């Protein structure tokens, strides 16, 4: 149970955060030639955030997701329950979906320092292509998932996900992803997690 004033403060903070994002979203809509087809949905709270992460796994087998993972987001996700993380990672492994991810190399150690062996082991053998970029470049508080016609912004610290249906935005971010990955170093994420488990 939480005190009413704590709940009220939390709701107000989330509302203020969302209100701050609105001008940027409106600008995206304004600059799109197909604005009438542009849709934005909000998922909030811990269950809403988790629900949005599971939406990624609804894609057909073999589909590819382009994923930007901010270092601050990784730290915030470490407050999630171990079983929630393990369950999602297992579902991802079984989905047949491939994720290409840009992240900071330090993120692997963040998981190791904050979680136990079960969570580390859950990250093994996933269909993941990972590129490590400098920490300074990835130091932001959200994850960005780029699907074929949709972009999902995850802000774990605020328990907020913004789903934007826009093929133009998705294409633009895919192009940015393709450029950024050449600045990074391709790494074997499974080997990295095995090495961390062996330490």
C-alpha positions as CSV (number, residue, x, y, z in Angstrom):
1,X,0.0,0.0,0.0
2,X,1.1,3.6,-0.7
3,X,0.2,6.8,0.9
4,X,-2.3,8.8,-1.1
5,X,0.0,11.8,-1.4
6,X,2.7,9.5,-2.8
7,X,0.3,8.2,-5.5
8,X,-0.8,11.7,-6.3
9,X,2.8,12.9,-6.7
10,X,3.6,9.9,-8.9
11,X,0.6,10.6,-11.1
12,X,1.4,14.3,-11.3
13,X,5.0,13.6,-12.3
14,X,3.9,11.2,-15.1
15,X,1.4,13.7,-16.3
16,X,4.0,16.5,-16.4
17,X,6.4,14.2,-18.2
18,X,3.8,13.3,-20.8
19,X,2.8,16.9,-21.2
20,X,6.5,17.8,-21.9
21,X,6.6,15.2,-24.6
22,X,3.5,16.4,-26.4
23,X,5.0,19.4,-28.2
24,X,7.5,17.1,-29.9
25,X,4.9,14.6,-30.9
26,X,2.7,17.4,-32.3
27,X,5.6,18.7,-34.3
28,X,6.2,15.2,-35.8
29,X,2.5,15.0,-36.7
30,X,2.6,18.5,-38.2
31,X,5.6,17.7,-40.4
32,X,4.1,14.5,-41.7
33,X,2.3,14.5,-45.1
34,X,0.1,11.7,-43.9
35,X,-0.8,13.1,-40.5
36,X,-4.3,11.6,-40.7
37,X,-2.8,8.1,-40.5
38,X,-0.6,9.0,-37.5
39,X,-1.7,7.5,-34.2
40,X,-0.2,7.8,-30.7
41,X,-1.1,5.5,-27.8
42,X,0.2,5.7,-24.2
43,X,0.8,2.8,-21.8
44,X,1.5,3.8,-18.2
45,X,2.3,2.2,-14.9
46,X,4.5,-0.9,-14.4
47,X,1.9,-3.2,-16.0
48,X,1.4,-0.9,-18.9
49,X,5.1,-0.6,-19.5
50,X,5.5,-4.4,-19.5
51,X,2.5,-4.8,-21.8
52,X,4.2,-2.5,-24.3
53,X,7.4,-4.5,-24.1
54,X,5.3,-7.7,-24.9
55,X,3.8,-5.9,-27.9
56,X,7.3,-6.3,-29.5
57,X,6.8,-10.1,-29.4
58,X,3.5,-10.0,-31.4
59,X,5.4,-9.6,-34.7
60,X,5.6,-12.6,-37.0
61,X,8.5,-15.0,-36.6
62,X,11.6,-13.9,-38.4
63,X,10.6,-10.2,-38.2
64,X,13.4,-7.7,-37.2
65,X,13.2,-5.0,-34.6
66,X,15.8,-2.2,-34.4
67,X,16.4,-1.3,-30.8
68,X,18.1,1.7,-29.3
69,X,18.9,1.1,-25.6
70,X,19.8,4.0,-23.4
71,X,22.1,3.4,-20.4
72,X,19.8,5.3,-18.0
73,X,17.0,3.0,-19.3
74,X,19.1,-0.1,-18.5
75,X,19.6,1.1,-14.9
76,X,15.9,1.9,-14.5
77,X,14.9,-1.6,-15.8
78,X,17.0,-3.2,-13.1
79,X,14.3,-2.2,-10.6
80,X,11.9,-4.6,-12.4
81,X,11.2,-7.9,-10.7
82,X,13.6,-10.7,-11.7
83,X,10.8,-13.0,-12.7
84,X,9.4,-10.3,-15.1
85,X,12.7,-9.9,-16.8
86,X,13.3,-13.7,-17.0
87,X,9.8,-14.3,-18.4
88,X,10.2,-11.7,-21.1
89,X,13.6,-12.8,-22.1
90,X,12.4,-16.4,-22.4
91,X,9.4,-15.2,-24.5
92,X,11.7,-13.2,-26.7
93,X,14.0,-16.3,-27.3
94,X,11.0,-18.4,-28.3
95,X,9.3,-15.8,-30.5
96,X,11.7,-16.2,-33.4
97,X,11.9,-12.4,-33.7
98,X,15.4,-11.0,-34.3
99,X,16.5,-7.8,-32.5
100,X,19.3,-5.6,-33.7
101,X,20.4,-3.5,-30.8
102,X,22.5,-0.4,-30.3
103,X,23.7,0.0,-26.7
104,X,26.6,0.8,-24.4
105,X,29.1,-2.0,-23.6
106,X,28.8,-1.0,-19.9
107,X,25.2,-2.1,-19.9
108,X,26.2,-5.7,-19.7
109,X,28.1,-5.1,-16.5
110,X,25.1,-3.1,-15.2
111,X,22.9,-6.2,-15.4
112,X,25.6,-8.3,-13.7
113,X,26.1,-5.8,-10.9
114,X,22.4,-5.4,-10.2
115,X,20.9,-8.9,-10.9
116,X,21.7,-12.5,-10.0
117,X,22.8,-15.4,-12.1
118,X,19.2,-16.4,-13.1
119,X,18.7,-13.0,-14.8
120,X,22.1,-13.2,-16.5
121,X,21.3,-16.8,-17.7
122,X,18.0,-15.6,-19.1
123,X,19.9,-13.3,-21.5
124,X,21.7,-16.3,-23.2
125,X,20.9,-17.7,-26.7
126,X,18.6,-14.9,-27.8
127,X,18.4,-14.0,-31.5
128,X,20.2,-10.7,-30.8
129,X,22.7,-8.8,-33.0
130,X,24.3,-6.2,-30.8
131,X,26.5,-3.1,-31.5
132,X,28.3,-1.4,-28.6
133,X,28.7,2.4,-28.8
134,X,30.4,4.8,-26.5
135,X,28.6,5.3,-23.2
136,X,28.3,9.1,-23.8
137,X,26.4,8.5,-27.0
138,X,23.9,6.1,-25.4
139,X,23.4,8.1,-22.2
140,X,19.6,8.7,-22.3
141,X,16.7,7.5,-20.3
142,X,14.7,5.6,-22.9
143,X,14.6,2.6,-25.2
144,X,13.4,3.1,-28.8
145,X,12.0,0.1,-30.6
146,X,11.6,0.5,-34.4
147,X,9.1,-2.0,-35.9
148,X,8.1,-2.1,-39.6
149,X,5.4,0.6,-39.3
150,X,5.6,1.6,-35.6
151,X,8.0,3.2,-33.1
152,X,7.7,2.5,-29.4
153,X,9.4,4.8,-26.9
154,X,9.9,3.1,-23.5
155,X,10.8,5.3,-20.4
156,X,11.2,2.8,-17.6
157,X,12.0,5.3,-14.9
158,X,8.6,7.0,-15.4
159,X,6.8,3.7,-16.2
160,X,5.7,5.1,-19.5
161,X,5.6,3.8,-23.1
162,X,4.5,5.8,-26.2
163,X,3.4,3.9,-29.2
164,X,3.6,5.8,-32.5
165,X,2.1,4.3,-35.6
166,X,4.0,5.9,-38.5
167,X,5.8,4.1,-41.3
168,X,7.7,7.4,-42.1
169,X,9.0,7.8,-38.6
170,X,9.9,4.0,-38.5
171,X,11.8,4.3,-41.8
172,X,13.6,7.5,-40.6
173,X,14.8,5.8,-37.4
174,X,15.8,2.6,-39.2
175,X,18.1,4.8,-41.4
176,X,19.6,6.5,-38.4
177,X,20.1,3.1,-36.8
178,X,21.9,1.8,-39.9
179,X,24.3,4.8,-39.8
180,X,25.0,4.6,-36.1
181,X,25.8,0.9,-36.1
182,X,28.9,1.7,-38.2
183,X,30.2,3.9,-35.4
184,X,29.9,1.0,-32.9
185,X,31.6,-2.4,-32.5
186,X,29.6,-5.6,-33.3
187,X,29.7,-7.8,-30.3
188,X,28.6,-11.3,-29.5
189,X,26.1,-10.7,-26.7
190,X,25.7,-14.4,-25.9
191,X,29.5,-14.8,-25.4
192,X,29.6,-11.6,-23.3
193,X,26.8,-12.9,-20.9
194,X,28.5,-16.3,-20.8
195,X,31.8,-14.6,-19.8
196,X,30.0,-12.6,-17.1
197,X,28.4,-15.8,-15.7
198,X,31.8,-17.5,-15.6
199,X,33.4,-14.6,-13.6
